[in-house]
């Protein structure tokens, strides 16, 4: 722990961590994961900020991502520590806006397939998941480099643990492609998510 961290802790200040994880999955069999992501994203939106519901959605997603380890291609993470809640909130907003503006990461909540329309949309074999969280305290498994299988696995498990400790202040989920029928090629993933490091 840095000296400034120790001083702030002694002063009784609350430590906030903001963390963002990118995970790129690739394979013909990742389509069911897109369904899990959409289902839990809808729950989170409907919850309108209810941290209990959003935490449960995050747990479901992390567990699913752990089950799809064979499809992990690349990853990246970033974050920062704050002793001021307002500054932490501003950073969450910044990361949220960045994720929302990423390539093909805007869900299409208005359109749906008609009753008599054939469902023959292309299925993507590339998927980038972006998880942004803010929590109180510390989590060594998230406050480190996660661009390797072991680190990423432990990081996802840490996200699950934090939920059961009621530490979350913010949770945001984005993924690309977010709309049914959109596809993300390997080249588009590399071009639009330059942070990714091969696992």
N, C-alpha and C positions, 0 to 999 in steps of 0.2 A: 504494500500500500504506500502510495506517495505521501510525502510529509504534509502537503496541503490537505490530502484526504484525512490524515490523522487529526490535524488541527480542526477541520470542520466537524469531524466525528466527536471530538472532545467538546466542541461548542454545542453539541446536541442537534446539529443540522441533519436533515434527511438527505440521504444520497439517492439520486435518481440515475438510472442507466437507460439509455435509448439505444436500441440495437436493431439492425436490419440484416436479414439473411436472404441471399439469392440462392436458389437451387435449380439447376437445369437438368431435366430428365429427358431421356431419349429412348424410343422403342415403339414398336407397333402395338404393344399391349398397355400403353399408358392411358388409353381413353377412359377406362373406369375411374381413374384418379381425377380426371377433369370433371366427372359427375360429382365426386365427393367434394371437390373444391367449390363447385357452383352451389351445391346443396347447403354447405356450411356458410358460404358467403351470403346466401339469401337469408339464412337464420340470423347472421350478424347484422345485416341491413335492417331486417324486421325488428331486431332487438333495440334499435335506436340508441346504442351506447350502453346497454345493460352489460356490465362487465362479466357477470356470471354466465350469461348466454354466449357472449363473445369468447370467453375463456374456454367453455365447453367446445365451441366450434374450432378453436385453435388446437385443443387437445386431439380432436378427431382428425384434423389435418396432419398434425405431427405424427400421430400413430400410423396414418396411411402412408406418409412419406417414408417412414421407417420400414414399412412393409414393401416399399418399392425400391429398396436399396440397389437392386440389380440394374436399375435404369438410371442411376445417378451418373451424370456426365461431368459436370463442373459446378463450382459453387464460389461464393464470395460472401464476406460480411463486413460490416462497418458499424461504428457506434461511438458514443461518447458518454462521459460521466458528468453530471450536473449536481450542484448543491442548491440550485434555484429552480423551483417547479415551473415558473414561467418560461425560463430559458429551455428547459427540457421540453415543454409543450411546443415552443416555437420550432425546435429541431424536429419533433414528431411531425408537425405540419409540413415542414420542408421536405422530409422524406416521403410523407404521404402524397404530396403534390407531385413529386418526382416519379413515384411509382405509378400514380394514376395517369401520368402523361407518357409512360413507356409504351413501346410499340405493341399494338393489339391488346392492351390491358384494360380497355373500357368494356364492361359487360353490356349486353344488349337486353335490357329488362323489358322493353316495349314489345318486341316482336315475338311471335310464337308460330309454330307450324300449324296450318289449318287441318281440320279433321280429315279432309279428303286429299291432302297433299302428300305425295310420297316422301318418305324420310330417307333421302340419299345424299347426305352432305359429306364432304370430304372430312377425314379424321386426321388430326395432326399427330405426328410421331415425335414432336419436340414440344416441351412445356417448360416454362420458367416460372417458378413460384417465388413471390416476394413476401416476406413476413417482417413486419415492423412492430416492435413492442417497446413500451416504456414501463419500467418497474422500479419499486423501491428496494434499496439494499444493494446486494451484490450477488453475482453469479459467475464464478471463475470459468465455468464451462461455456459461457457466452461472451465473456470479456477476453477472448483470445482468438487467434486465427482459426477459422473453421473450414478452410479449403483442403481438407483431407477427410477420408471416410470416417476415421475414428473421432476426430474433432467435431465433424458435422453431426454424427450420430449422437454424441454426448450433448451437443448443443440443442438438438431437437428434444432430447429427453429432459434437459434442463428447462425448456419452455413448458413442458408438461408439468414438471414439479412446481414451477413458479405459480402456475394456476391454482394448484391445491394449497398453496401457502397464502393465497389472496394478496399477492404482491403487485398485480398489474394495475397500471394507471391508464394505459392505452394499448389497443391491439388493432392492427390494420393488416388486411390480406389483399394482395393483388396477384394476378397471374396472367400470363401471356402464352397462347391466345385465351381470351376470356369468353369469346362468343362461339357458339356452336357453328361449325362450318368454316371458321377461320383456321388457317394452318400457319405454322411457324417453321421455316426451314432452318437447317443447321447454320447456313450463312447469315440469315436474319438474326438468329440467336446471338451469334458472335458479334455481328455489327451493332446490334441495339443493346446488348448487355456486355459491354467491353470489360466490366469488372470481373467477369467469370474466369476462374482458374481451373484448368482440367484436374479432375480427381485421379 
